[in-house]
Amino acid sequence: MNKQPPNKQTEIVRQSLKRRYGKERRFRAWGLIAVSIGFLFLGFLLTDIVIKALPAFSSTEIRLTLPMDRDSLGLPADAPVTEQILSQVNWQGLIKKSLRELFPDIRKRKQKKQLYKLVSSGAEFELRDRIAAHPDWIGGPPREIWLKADDDVDTWYKLKTKVSRITPLQAEILEKMSVDGRLRTVFNTTFFTHSDSREPEMAGIRGALAGSFWTLLVTFVLTLPIGIAAALYLEEFAPQNRFTDFIEVNINNLAAVPSIVFGLLGLAVFINFFGLPRSAPIVGGLVLALMTLPTIIISARAAIKSIPPSIKEAAYGLGASRMQVVFHHVLPLSMPGILTGAIIGMAQALGETAPLLMIGMVAFIVDIPQGIFDSATVLPVQIYLWSDSPERAFTALTSATILVLLGFLAIMNALAIFLRKHFERRW
Protein backbone atom coordinates (compact mmCIF):
# COMPACT_ATOMS: atom_id res chain seq x y z
CA MET A 1 0.00 0.00 0.00
CA ASN A 2 1.51 3.34 -1.07
CA LYS A 3 1.89 6.17 1.45
CA GLN A 4 -0.23 9.21 0.82
CA PRO A 5 1.70 12.51 0.40
CA PRO A 6 1.45 14.80 3.46
CA ASN A 7 -1.29 17.31 3.43
CA LYS A 8 -0.03 20.63 2.14
CA GLN A 9 -2.06 22.65 4.65
CA THR A 10 -0.69 20.62 7.58
CA GLU A 11 2.85 21.23 6.40
CA ILE A 12 2.22 24.97 6.21
CA VAL A 13 0.89 25.00 9.77
CA ARG A 14 3.85 22.96 10.99
CA GLN A 15 6.34 25.34 9.40
CA SER A 16 4.47 28.34 10.83
CA LEU A 17 4.59 26.84 14.32
CA LYS A 18 8.28 26.11 13.91
CA ARG A 19 9.00 29.72 12.97
CA ARG A 20 6.87 31.04 15.83
CA TYR A 21 8.56 28.82 18.40
CA GLY A 22 11.93 29.85 17.00
CA LYS A 23 11.05 33.52 17.42
CA GLU A 24 9.95 32.88 21.01
CA ARG A 25 13.21 31.09 21.81
CA ARG A 26 15.25 33.91 20.26
CA PHE A 27 13.22 36.50 22.16
CA ARG A 28 13.82 34.69 25.46
CA ALA A 29 17.51 34.38 24.63
CA TRP A 30 17.83 38.10 23.85
CA GLY A 31 15.94 38.93 27.03
CA LEU A 32 18.25 36.71 29.08
CA ILE A 33 21.30 38.32 27.44
CA ALA A 34 19.96 41.80 28.18
CA VAL A 35 19.32 40.95 31.85
CA SER A 36 22.76 39.33 32.14
CA ILE A 37 24.45 42.42 30.67
CA GLY A 38 22.52 44.62 33.11
CA PHE A 39 23.59 42.52 36.09
CA LEU A 40 27.16 42.44 34.76
CA PHE A 41 27.39 46.23 34.63
CA LEU A 42 25.71 46.49 38.02
CA GLY A 43 28.27 44.06 39.41
CA PHE A 44 31.13 46.10 37.93
CA LEU A 45 29.69 49.29 39.43
CA LEU A 46 29.19 47.84 42.92
CA THR A 47 32.60 46.15 42.85
CA ASP A 48 34.29 49.40 41.90
CA ILE A 49 32.46 51.30 44.66
CA VAL A 50 33.32 48.68 47.29
CA ILE A 51 37.00 48.56 46.29
CA LYS A 52 37.28 52.34 46.46
CA ALA A 53 35.31 52.52 49.72
CA LEU A 54 37.28 49.95 51.73
CA PRO A 55 40.16 52.33 52.65
CA ALA A 56 37.65 54.75 54.21
CA PHE A 57 36.63 52.22 56.87
CA SER A 58 40.14 52.13 58.34
CA SER A 59 42.49 54.88 59.44
CA THR A 60 46.22 55.07 60.11
CA GLU A 61 47.52 56.15 63.51
CA ILE A 62 50.95 57.16 64.80
CA ARG A 63 52.14 56.24 68.30
CA LEU A 64 53.81 59.09 70.17
CA THR A 65 55.32 59.25 73.64
CA LEU A 66 53.84 62.29 75.36
CA PRO A 67 54.81 63.65 78.80
CA MET A 68 52.01 63.97 81.34
CA ASP A 69 53.71 66.05 84.04
CA ARG A 70 52.20 69.47 84.73
CA ASP A 71 55.39 71.35 83.84
CA SER A 72 55.45 69.90 80.31
CA LEU A 73 51.73 70.56 79.90
CA GLY A 74 52.08 74.08 81.26
CA LEU A 75 49.53 73.55 84.03
CA PRO A 76 49.70 75.11 87.51
CA ALA A 77 50.72 72.70 90.22
CA ASP A 78 47.48 72.83 92.22
CA ALA A 79 44.98 73.81 89.49
CA PRO A 80 42.03 71.43 89.04
CA VAL A 81 41.71 69.71 85.67
CA THR A 82 38.83 71.42 83.86
CA GLU A 83 37.92 71.89 80.21
CA GLN A 84 38.92 75.53 80.44
CA ILE A 85 42.36 74.63 81.81
CA LEU A 86 42.88 71.92 79.16
CA SER A 87 41.92 74.31 76.36
CA GLN A 88 44.87 76.51 77.37
CA VAL A 89 47.44 73.74 76.87
CA ASN A 90 49.56 73.93 73.71
CA TRP A 91 48.73 70.43 72.49
CA GLN A 92 50.15 71.07 69.03
CA GLY A 93 53.48 72.10 70.55
CA LEU A 94 53.45 68.96 72.69
CA ILE A 95 52.99 66.77 69.61
CA LYS A 96 55.78 68.57 67.73
CA LYS A 97 58.12 68.17 70.68
CA SER A 98 57.43 64.43 70.79
CA LEU A 99 58.18 64.12 67.06
CA ARG A 100 61.46 66.02 67.46
CA GLU A 101 62.50 63.71 70.26
CA LEU A 102 61.81 60.70 68.06
CA PHE A 103 63.98 62.09 65.26
CA PRO A 104 66.64 64.30 66.83
CA ASP A 105 68.74 64.29 63.63
CA ILE A 106 66.12 66.40 61.87
CA ARG A 107 67.16 69.97 62.63
CA LYS A 108 66.51 72.05 59.53
CA ARG A 109 63.34 74.08 59.51
CA LYS A 110 62.12 72.70 56.19
CA GLN A 111 62.70 69.14 57.37
CA LYS A 112 60.85 69.80 60.62
CA LYS A 113 57.84 71.08 58.70
CA GLN A 114 57.77 67.82 56.74
CA LEU A 115 58.00 65.90 60.00
CA TYR A 116 55.13 67.80 61.63
CA LYS A 117 52.87 67.21 58.62
CA LEU A 118 52.87 63.47 59.26
CA VAL A 119 50.37 63.94 62.09
CA SER A 120 46.87 65.18 61.36
CA SER A 121 46.13 68.84 62.04
CA GLY A 122 43.15 67.65 64.08
CA ALA A 123 45.32 65.47 66.33
CA GLU A 124 45.63 68.25 68.92
CA PHE A 125 41.87 68.23 69.48
CA GLU A 126 41.88 64.44 69.56
CA LEU A 127 44.64 64.53 72.20
CA ARG A 128 42.80 67.14 74.26
CA ASP A 129 39.62 65.03 74.28
CA ARG A 130 41.63 61.94 75.22
CA ILE A 131 43.20 63.69 78.20
CA ALA A 132 39.84 65.17 79.22
CA ALA A 133 38.43 61.64 79.32
CA HIS A 134 41.38 60.46 81.49
CA PRO A 135 42.25 63.35 83.84
CA ASP A 136 44.06 60.90 86.14
CA TRP A 137 46.86 60.70 83.55
CA ILE A 138 47.96 64.25 84.36
CA GLY A 139 50.87 64.26 86.77
CA GLY A 140 51.79 60.68 85.94
CA PRO A 141 54.49 59.09 83.78
CA PRO A 142 54.68 59.64 79.99
CA ARG A 143 51.98 57.92 77.96
CA GLU A 144 52.10 56.10 74.65
CA ILE A 145 49.17 57.60 72.74
CA TRP A 146 47.97 56.80 69.24
CA LEU A 147 47.00 59.84 67.17
CA LYS A 148 45.57 60.14 63.66
CA ALA A 149 48.04 60.44 60.81
CA ASP A 150 47.64 62.88 57.96
CA ASP A 151 45.49 61.75 55.00
CA ASP A 152 48.54 61.47 52.72
CA VAL A 153 50.25 59.22 55.27
CA ASP A 154 47.05 57.19 55.56
CA THR A 155 46.91 56.67 51.77
CA TRP A 156 50.63 55.86 51.58
CA TYR A 157 50.50 53.32 54.40
CA LYS A 158 47.30 51.50 53.38
CA LEU A 159 47.75 51.35 49.63
CA LYS A 160 51.52 50.81 49.76
CA THR A 161 51.94 53.09 46.78
CA LYS A 162 53.92 56.23 46.18
CA VAL A 163 51.95 59.43 46.74
CA SER A 164 53.21 62.61 45.12
CA ARG A 165 52.64 64.63 48.29
CA ILE A 166 54.80 62.30 50.37
CA THR A 167 58.39 63.51 50.12
CA PRO A 168 61.38 61.14 50.19
CA LEU A 169 62.24 62.34 53.71
CA GLN A 170 58.71 61.65 54.93
CA ALA A 171 58.75 58.22 53.30
CA GLU A 172 62.04 57.43 55.08
CA ILE A 173 60.57 58.56 58.42
CA LEU A 174 57.44 56.49 57.89
CA GLU A 175 59.45 53.40 57.02
CA LYS A 176 61.37 53.77 60.28
CA MET A 177 58.13 54.29 62.23
CA SER A 178 56.66 51.18 60.62
CA VAL A 179 59.69 49.10 61.63
CA ASP A 180 59.52 50.46 65.18
CA GLY A 181 55.82 49.60 65.46
CA ARG A 182 54.69 53.22 65.59
CA LEU A 183 52.23 52.89 62.71
CA ARG A 184 49.01 50.91 62.74
CA THR A 185 45.67 50.70 60.96
CA VAL A 186 42.43 50.60 62.98
CA PHE A 187 38.71 50.80 62.25
CA ASN A 188 37.79 54.35 61.32
CA THR A 189 35.16 55.26 63.92
CA THR A 190 35.60 58.92 62.96
CA PHE A 191 33.72 58.23 59.73
CA PHE A 192 30.56 57.53 61.74
CA THR A 193 31.05 59.82 64.75
CA HIS A 194 32.32 63.08 63.20
CA SER A 195 30.77 65.63 60.90
CA ASP A 196 32.28 67.18 57.77
CA SER A 197 35.83 68.52 57.86
CA ARG A 198 38.39 70.07 55.52
CA GLU A 199 40.80 67.30 56.56
CA PRO A 200 39.81 63.90 55.09
CA GLU A 201 41.09 61.93 58.09
CA MET A 202 38.82 63.95 60.42
CA ALA A 203 35.71 63.95 58.19
CA GLY A 204 32.62 61.87 58.91
CA ILE A 205 28.96 61.45 57.97
CA ARG A 206 27.29 61.91 61.35
CA GLY A 207 26.14 65.43 60.47
CA ALA A 208 24.77 64.27 57.11
CA LEU A 209 23.00 61.34 58.78
CA ALA A 210 21.37 63.68 61.29
CA GLY A 211 20.39 66.09 58.51
CA SER A 212 18.86 63.26 56.46
CA PHE A 213 16.93 62.07 59.53
CA TRP A 214 15.39 65.49 60.28
CA THR A 215 14.65 66.15 56.60
CA LEU A 216 12.93 62.78 56.09
CA LEU A 217 11.04 63.22 59.36
CA VAL A 218 9.52 66.47 58.10
CA THR A 219 8.77 64.82 54.74
CA PHE A 220 7.11 61.80 56.34
CA VAL A 221 4.98 63.83 58.78
CA LEU A 222 3.66 65.96 55.92
CA THR A 223 3.24 63.48 53.09
CA LEU A 224 1.65 60.49 54.83
CA PRO A 225 -1.51 62.14 56.29
CA ILE A 226 -1.97 64.51 53.33
CA GLY A 227 -1.39 61.74 50.78
CA ILE A 228 -3.81 59.33 52.48
CA ALA A 229 -6.46 62.03 52.90
CA ALA A 230 -6.18 63.09 49.24
CA ALA A 231 -6.36 59.49 48.01
CA LEU A 232 -9.41 58.71 50.16
CA TYR A 233 -11.19 61.83 49.00
CA LEU A 234 -10.53 61.20 45.31
CA GLU A 235 -11.51 57.53 45.49
CA GLU A 236 -14.39 57.50 47.98
CA PHE A 237 -15.91 60.97 48.30
CA ALA A 238 -15.09 63.16 45.26
CA PRO A 239 -17.81 63.44 42.59
CA GLN A 240 -16.90 62.56 39.03
CA ASN A 241 -16.76 65.92 37.28
CA ARG A 242 -14.30 68.11 35.38
CA PHE A 243 -12.79 69.53 38.55
CA THR A 244 -11.77 66.13 39.97
CA ASP A 245 -10.55 65.07 36.52
CA PHE A 246 -8.41 68.22 36.44
CA ILE A 247 -6.97 67.36 39.88
CA GLU A 248 -6.17 63.78 38.85
CA VAL A 249 -4.45 64.89 35.64
CA ASN A 250 -2.32 67.41 37.53
CA ILE A 251 -1.34 64.86 40.20
CA ASN A 252 -0.12 62.52 37.47
CA ASN A 253 1.74 65.36 35.77
CA LEU A 254 3.40 66.48 39.02
CA ALA A 255 4.82 62.98 39.48
CA ALA A 256 6.80 63.50 36.25
CA VAL A 257 8.08 67.02 36.95
CA PRO A 258 11.93 67.20 37.27
CA SER A 259 13.01 67.41 40.89
CA ILE A 260 15.03 70.59 40.39
CA VAL A 261 11.77 72.44 39.62
CA PHE A 262 10.59 71.68 43.16
CA GLY A 263 13.89 73.09 44.43
CA LEU A 264 13.26 76.34 42.55
CA LEU A 265 9.74 76.42 44.01
CA GLY A 266 11.10 75.92 47.53
CA LEU A 267 13.66 78.68 47.02
CA ALA A 268 11.03 81.13 45.77
CA VAL A 269 8.24 80.30 48.22
CA PHE A 270 9.65 78.92 51.47
CA ILE A 271 12.90 80.94 51.63
CA ASN A 272 12.28 84.17 49.72
CA PHE A 273 8.57 84.60 50.53
CA PHE A 274 8.10 82.97 53.96
CA GLY A 275 11.66 83.72 55.13
CA LEU A 276 12.51 80.23 56.39
CA PRO A 277 16.24 79.61 57.05
CA ARG A 278 18.41 78.36 54.21
CA SER A 279 20.05 74.96 54.45
CA ALA A 280 17.57 73.84 57.14
CA PRO A 281 15.80 70.44 57.30
CA ILE A 282 12.42 72.19 57.58
CA VAL A 283 12.84 73.67 54.07
CA GLY A 284 14.36 70.47 52.69
CA GLY A 285 11.50 68.44 54.15
CA LEU A 286 8.88 70.77 52.65
CA VAL A 287 10.49 70.60 49.20
CA LEU A 288 10.81 66.81 49.30
CA ALA A 289 7.23 66.55 50.57
CA LEU A 290 5.97 68.45 47.52
CA MET A 291 8.04 66.18 45.29
CA THR A 292 6.99 62.91 46.98
CA LEU A 293 3.30 63.69 47.54
CA PRO A 294 2.10 62.80 43.99
CA THR A 295 3.83 59.42 44.17
CA ILE A 296 2.23 58.60 47.53
CA ILE A 297 -1.22 59.74 46.36
CA ILE A 298 -1.02 57.57 43.23
CA SER A 299 0.16 54.49 45.16
CA ALA A 300 -2.47 55.04 47.88
CA ARG A 301 -5.24 55.30 45.30
CA ALA A 302 -4.06 52.07 43.69
CA ALA A 303 -4.13 50.34 47.09
CA ILE A 304 -7.64 51.63 47.81
CA LYS A 305 -8.88 50.51 44.37
CA SER A 306 -7.61 46.98 45.04
CA ILE A 307 -10.13 46.49 47.88
CA PRO A 308 -13.01 44.29 46.55
CA PRO A 309 -16.37 46.07 46.31
CA SER A 310 -18.00 43.16 48.12
CA ILE A 311 -16.36 44.24 51.40
CA LYS A 312 -17.93 47.70 51.17
CA GLU A 313 -21.27 46.25 50.11
CA ALA A 314 -21.25 43.87 53.07
CA ALA A 315 -20.49 46.73 55.46
CA TYR A 316 -23.32 48.81 53.97
CA GLY A 317 -25.62 45.82 54.29
CA LEU A 318 -24.89 45.64 58.03
CA GLY A 319 -25.89 49.28 58.47
CA ALA A 320 -22.46 50.97 58.45
CA SER A 321 -22.29 54.60 57.40
CA ARG A 322 -20.07 55.81 54.59
CA MET A 323 -17.45 57.12 57.02
CA GLN A 324 -17.48 53.83 58.94
CA VAL A 325 -17.01 51.84 55.73
CA VAL A 326 -14.06 54.00 54.67
CA PHE A 327 -12.24 54.26 58.02
CA HIS A 328 -13.13 50.85 59.52
CA HIS A 329 -12.76 48.66 56.44
CA VAL A 330 -11.28 50.31 53.34
CA LEU A 331 -8.44 52.21 55.01
CA PRO A 332 -7.18 49.37 57.31
CA LEU A 333 -7.26 46.84 54.47
CA SER A 334 -5.44 49.16 52.06
CA MET A 335 -2.87 50.36 54.62
CA PRO A 336 -0.16 47.77 53.66
CA GLY A 337 -0.18 49.03 50.07
CA ILE A 338 -0.26 52.64 51.22
CA LEU A 339 2.72 52.12 53.54
CA THR A 340 4.61 50.32 50.78
CA GLY A 341 4.11 53.28 48.44
CA ALA A 342 5.04 55.73 51.22
CA ILE A 343 8.29 53.90 51.99
CA ILE A 344 9.26 53.78 48.32
CA GLY A 345 8.49 57.51 48.04
CA MET A 346 10.65 58.21 51.10
CA ALA A 347 13.46 56.14 49.59
CA GLN A 348 13.24 58.29 46.47
CA ALA A 349 13.36 61.44 48.63
CA LEU A 350 16.41 60.13 50.52
CA GLY A 351 18.41 59.92 47.29
CA GLU A 352 17.48 63.35 45.92
CA THR A 353 20.17 66.00 45.52
CA ALA A 354 19.10 68.61 42.94
CA PRO A 355 16.19 70.21 44.89
CA LEU A 356 18.27 70.43 48.06
CA LEU A 357 21.12 72.16 46.23
CA MET A 358 18.70 74.89 45.19
CA ILE A 359 17.74 75.68 48.81
CA GLY A 360 21.31 75.94 50.08
CA MET A 361 21.87 72.54 51.69
CA VAL A 362 25.19 72.40 49.84
CA ALA A 363 26.85 74.57 52.52
CA PHE A 364 29.85 73.33 54.51
CA ILE A 365 28.28 72.27 57.82
CA VAL A 366 30.51 71.20 60.71
CA ASP A 367 28.01 71.19 63.60
CA ILE A 368 25.58 68.30 63.93
CA PRO A 369 21.97 69.58 63.58
CA GLN A 370 19.84 69.21 66.69
CA GLY A 371 16.50 70.15 65.12
CA ILE A 372 14.65 70.98 61.94
CA PHE A 373 15.68 74.67 62.00
CA ASP A 374 19.45 74.10 62.34
CA SER A 375 21.74 74.30 59.32
CA ALA A 376 22.32 70.83 57.92
CA THR A 377 23.27 68.77 54.91
CA VAL A 378 22.14 65.30 53.77
CA LEU A 379 23.89 62.18 52.52
CA PRO A 380 23.47 62.77 48.75
CA VAL A 381 24.71 66.35 49.06
CA GLN A 382 27.64 65.16 51.20
CA ILE A 383 28.57 62.77 48.40
CA TYR A 384 28.39 65.64 45.93
CA LEU A 385 30.64 67.83 48.09
CA TRP A 386 33.29 65.17 48.69
CA SER A 387 33.36 64.04 45.06
CA ASP A 388 34.45 67.57 44.10
CA SER A 389 37.31 67.70 46.65
CA PRO A 390 40.88 67.52 45.32
CA GLU A 391 42.33 65.35 48.12
CA ARG A 392 42.71 61.72 47.13
CA ALA A 393 41.42 60.46 50.48
CA PHE A 394 38.00 62.02 49.80
CA THR A 395 37.53 59.53 46.95
CA ALA A 396 37.33 56.69 49.48
CA LEU A 397 35.02 58.71 51.74
CA THR A 398 32.74 59.42 48.77
CA SER A 399 32.51 55.74 47.87
CA ALA A 400 31.93 54.75 51.50
CA THR A 401 29.10 57.27 51.82
CA ILE A 402 27.56 55.91 48.61
CA LEU A 403 27.61 52.44 50.20
CA VAL A 404 25.91 53.77 53.33
CA LEU A 405 23.25 55.49 51.21
CA LEU A 406 22.70 52.35 49.12
CA GLY A 407 22.41 50.39 52.36
CA PHE A 408 19.64 52.66 53.64
CA LEU A 409 17.83 52.50 50.29
CA ALA A 410 18.08 48.70 50.25
CA ILE A 411 16.72 48.50 53.82
CA MET A 412 13.79 50.78 52.97
CA ASN A 413 12.92 48.80 49.84
CA ALA A 414 13.24 45.53 51.73
CA LEU A 415 10.89 46.90 54.40
CA ALA A 416 8.38 47.84 51.69
CA ILE A 417 8.54 44.31 50.24
CA PHE A 418 8.14 42.80 53.72
CA LEU A 419 5.07 44.91 54.50
CA ARG A 420 3.47 44.04 51.19
CA LYS A 421 4.12 40.30 51.56
CA HIS A 422 3.25 40.14 55.26
CA PHE A 423 0.00 42.09 55.22
CA GLU A 424 -1.14 41.36 51.69
CA ARG A 425 -4.46 39.53 51.52
CA ARG A 426 -5.71 37.24 48.80
CA TRP A 427 -9.27 38.03 47.79
N, C-alpha and C positions, 0 to 999 in steps of 0.2 A: 504494500500500500504506500503510495507516494505521499510525502509530507506536503501539506498546504503551505504556500508562501505566507509570511507574517502579514498581518493586517497593516496596511499603510498608516491608518489613523492611529493605531496603537503605538507604532514606532515613532510617530511624531510626538505623541504624548510622552513617551519614554525619554526621548531626546530633550524635550522641554523641561521635564522634571530634573534630568541630569544637569542641564545648564542652571536651573534655579538653585539646586542644592550646591552646585559649585560656587555660585555667587554668594550664597549664605556662608559657605566655609571660608571664602576669601574675605568676606566682610568681618567675620569673627576673628580671622587671623590679623587683619589690619587693625581691628579694635584692640586686640591683645598686644600688638606691637606698639600702638599709640600709648596704651596704659603703661606698658613696660618702659617706654622712653620717658614718660612723665615721672615714674617712680625712680628711674635712673638719675634724671636731673635733680630730683628732690633729694636723693641720697647724696649726690655730689655736693649740693648746697649745704645740707645739714652737716656732712662730714667736714667741709671747709670751715663752717662756723665753729664746730666743736674743736677742731685742731687749733684754730686761732684763739679760742676762748680759754683753753686749758691753762695757759700761763697766768691768766688773771686770777685764778683761784688759789694761787700760791704767791708768796712774797719772800724776798731775800732779806735777811737780817745780818747785822754785823755785831759781834760781841766786843764790848769795850769794858775796860776796868775803870770804874769811876769812884773817886774818894767820897766818903760819906761824912767826914768830920765837918764840924761847923765852920772851921776856919777856911777850908777849901770851898765850902758852899757860900761863904760870906754871910753866915747867920750869927746873930748875937748869941752869946753863951747861954743865957737864961730865957731867951724869947720862945714862946710857945709856937708850935708848928701849925700855922694857919694858911689858908689859901692866899691871903694877902702877902704873908711873909714869903711863901714859895714863889709867888709871881715876881718877886724882886731879885731872885737868884739868876745869875747869868748862866743859864743852862747851856747855851750855845758855846760860850767860852769854856765851860767844863768839858764838853764833848771835844772841842778842838785841842784842849790840853791833853786829853787822853790819847788822841790820835798822834800828837807830837811825841808823847812818851813811847808809843809803840814803834815809831819810826824816827828815832833821834837823828839819823843821818840826813834827813830832809830838812834843809835849813833855808834854802832860797825861797823868796816870797812867792814866786810863780809856782814852785813845786808844792808849797804849803797849800795854796789855793786849790790845786788839783787833789791834794790829799783830803781837804775839808769837804770837797764836793762828793766824796764817796758816800757820805751819810746824808740822808734825806733832810731837806730844810725843815720838815715838820717833826724831826726827831726830838727837838728841844721841848715841844709841847707834849710829845709822847713820854719823854723822861719826866717832865713835871707831873703829869698825871700818875705815872708809876710811883713816884716818890710820895705823892699825896695819898695814894692808896696804901702805902706802907710807911707811915711816919716813924715807926720804930727803927727804920734803917738809919735815920739821921743820928750822928754821933757814934756810929758803929764802924766796923772795918770796911775797907773798899768792897764794892759789889761788882760782880760780873753781870752786866745788863745787856740784853739783846735789843738793838734799835734798828729801825727800818733803814735799808740802804736806798740810795738814789735809784730812780727808775732806769737809768742807763746801766748801772751796776746790776740791777735785777734782771734786765734783758741779757746782759753779757753772761751772767752766771747760770741762768736757766737754759738759755738756748745754746750756750757754748759756741757762740759765733762772735766774730769781730764786729764791734759797733763803732761807727766813725767817731762818736763823741767820747769814746774811751781812749785816752791817750796811752802811749806805750808805758809811761811811768805808772799810770793808774792800773794798767793791766798787770804790771810787775808787782805792785802792792797787793792787788787782789789775789794773785797767785800765791803769794806768801801768806796772806790771811787764810786762804783755803787750806794750805798745808798745815797751818797752825790750828785749824779747827775754829776759826773766827768767822766763818761764813756758813749759813745754813738756810734752808728753804722750809717754810712753814705754811700752814693753811692761812689764806688771806682773809682774816675776819674783818679787816677794814673795809673790804668791798661791800659787806652787808651792814656794817655799823656806822660808817661815816657818810657824810653828804658829799657834794661835788667839791672839787679842789683843782687848783691850777697845777698841782703836782700829781702825776699819775699814781704814784705809790700811796698817796694819802686820799685818793678819790674813792667814793663809794656811791651806792644807789639808795641809801636809806631815805634821803630827802625826796628822791623821785618816787620811791614806793609810797611814802606818806602822801605826797601830792596826788598820786594816782588814786589812793584810797579815798581821800576827801573829795576829789573830783567825781569819781564813780559813785560815791555816796549821794552827792547832790543829784547826779543824773538818775540814779535808781529811785530816790524819793520822789522825784518829779514825774518820771516817765511811767512808772508802774500804775499808780492810781489814775492818772490822766489817760493813759493808753487803754486801761480796762474800761473806764467810764465811757470813753469815746466809742470803743468797740461795742459795748452793750447798747449804747444809745442807737448806733447806726444799724445794728442787727435786730434789736428787739422793740425799740420804741419809735424810731424815726419813720415818718410817712414816706412813701415812695413818690417823690416829686422832683422837680428840676433842682431845687436847692440841695437836697441830699445827694443827688447825682453829681452836682457841682463839687460838693465836699469830697465825695469818694474819688472823683477824678483828680482833685488837687492833692489828696493824701497819696495816691499812687504816683503822682508826678514828683512830690517832695521826696519820696524814697529814692528817686534817681538823680536828685540835684547834687552836683559835686560838693564835697565837704567843705572846700575852701569858701564857698558862698556863705555857708552858715557862720564861718569865722568872720567874714566881712560884716554880716548882720550883727553878730555879737559885738564887734568893735563899734559899729555905728549906734546901736541901741543901748546895750548894757553899760558900755564904758563912756562913750561920748554923751549920750542923752541922760542916762540914769546916774552916771558918775560913780559906778562901781570900780573898785581898785583893779588895776592891771595885774596880770600874772597871778590871779587869785583863783583858788579852786571853785569859788562860787560862780565866777564868770565862765570858767571852763566847763563846769557842770551844766550851766544853763545852755551853753552853746551845744554841748554834746546831747543834751536832752532834746533840743529842737531837731537835731540830726537823727536821733534814734527813735523818736516818737512815731514817725510814719511806719517804720519797720515793726514796732511793737503792736501798733493798731492793726496792721494787716495780718500779723500772725495771730493776734487775739481774735479777730473776726473769723479767721479760718478755723480756729479751735471751737468757737461758739457754733459755727455752721455744722461742725461734725457731730453735734449732739443730735440723736434721732428725734424726729418730731413726736414719736410715740410717748417719750418721757414727758414732754410738755402737755400732750393731750391727756395722759393719765393724771397728771397733777391738776389740770383744769377739771377733769371729771370728778376728782375728790373734793372740789370746792376751793382750791387754792386761788388766790388772787394773782394778777399779772406780776406784781412785785415779788410775791412769794415764789412763783414759778422761776423767775429770773435769778433771784438771790439764794434760793434754797436748793435748786436743782441744776439750772443751766450753768451758773457761775462755778459751783464746786466741781461739777463734772468736766468743765472745760479748763479748769485751773492748771492741770499738768501741761497742756499745750500752750497756755498763756505764759507760764513760767519758762517753758523751753524757749519760746520766742523772745522773752525778756532777757534771758541769759545770753542768747546768741547776739541780741542787740547790744548788750553791755560788753560782750567780747569785742564786737566791732568798735564800740566807743573806746575801749582800752587801747586799741592799736592805732587810733587816729592821731595825726600829727599836724596836718595843714591848718585846721580851724584853730588849734591852740597856738600856733605860731602867730596868727593874725591878732590874737588878744594879748600878746606879750609874754606868754609862758616860756619863751625862749631865753629869758634872762638868766644870768649866772646867779644861782641861789645856793648859798652856803648853809644857812640855818634850816633846820627841819621844821616844816609847817606844823603848827599846833591846832589849826582850825581852818575853816573854809574861807576866811578873810585874810589869811597870811599869804605872803608871796611864796610861790611854789612852782615846781616843774613836774613833769610826768615822765614815765619810762620811755615812750617813743621820742619825746623831745630830747631827753638825756642822750639817747642813742644818736640823734641828729647832731647834738653839740659835740660829743666825743669823736664822731666820725670825721669832723672837720678840724680836729686838733692835729698839730704837726708832730707831736711826740709819738714815737713808735709804740710806747707802752699803752697808749690810748686805744690802739687797734685791738688789743686783747680785751680791754675793758668794754669796748663797743660790742664785740662778739659775745662776751659773757652776759651783757645786759640783754642782747637779743635772745640768748638762750633762756634767761629768766622770763622775759616777756612771752616767748613761745610756750614756756612751761605754764604760765598763768592762763594763756589762751587755750591750751590743751586741757587744763583742769576745768575751765568753764564750759568748754564744749563737751567734755566727758560728763560733767554734772547735768547738762541739758539732755544728753542721751539717756543717762540713768533715770532722770525724772520722767522722761517720755516712756521708757520701757517699764518702769516700776508702777506708774499710776495709770498707764494706758489701759483702757477697757475695750473688750471686743463686744460689739453690738450684734 
